[in-house]
Amino acid sequence: MANQTRIIKIDGMTCEKCVESVHSTTGDIDGLLSLTVELPTNQATVTFDDSITSAEKIAAGIEEAGFEATVANS
């Protein structure tokens, strides 16, 4: 198990309801350990177990909520 922390840029968020949508959509992703969404910067900081999931899979989950999500290069 190796935990990684990455930044995911999120386009389309305009309010706290958007933040709640991101949290609820990603809440059941196995291996996602923490998710902090920052509305002013339109990004999320995610920590995950890379043996179970990836930043790209988490970004895909965010996109299911209707936003455009891109993993930032680290």
N, C-alpha and C positions, 0 to 999 in steps of 0.2 A: 504494500500500500504506500503510495506516494501522493501526498496532498500537493496540489498546485493552486495558485491564486492567479487569476487573469482578469483583465478588464474587457468588458463587452460594451461597445458603443450601441446605443439604442436610439433610433430615429422614430419620431412620431408621438412621443410622450408629451402631454400638455398639462397634466394635472395629477393630483394624488390618486385619483381613480385609476389612472394609467399605471401608476406604481403598484397599486393593489392588484391589477390585472396581471402584471409581470410576476408578482409573488405567487398568486394563486395558480397560474399556469405552470410554473416551474416547481411548485411545492412537492410534486410526486416523482421528481427525477431521482432515481437511485444514484447514490454517490455524490449528490450535491450537498455539501456540508454547510455552506452559508452563502447568502445572496444579499448584498446591500445595494439598493437602487438609489441613485442620486439624480433627482429631477433637474436641478440647475445645470448639471454637466451632461445630462442625457447619457449616463453610463451606469453600468452595474459592475460591482466587484464580486467575483464568484470564487469560492474555494471549493474544490472537489477532489475526490479520490480518482486519480487518473487510471486506476486499474478497473474502474467501474463505468466511468463516463468521461466526456471530454468537453472542453469549452465550446466546441462546435455543436455538440448535441444540446448543450444548454442554450446556445444562441438559437438553435432551431426551435426549442421549446418557447423561447420568447417570441419568435416569429409567429407561433401558433396563436399568440394573444393579439396579433394584428400589427405588430411593430416590425421595423427592419432592424436586425441585430447583426453586428459584425464584431468578430473577435479582434481586439487590438493586438498588434505585434508586440511581443515582449522582448 
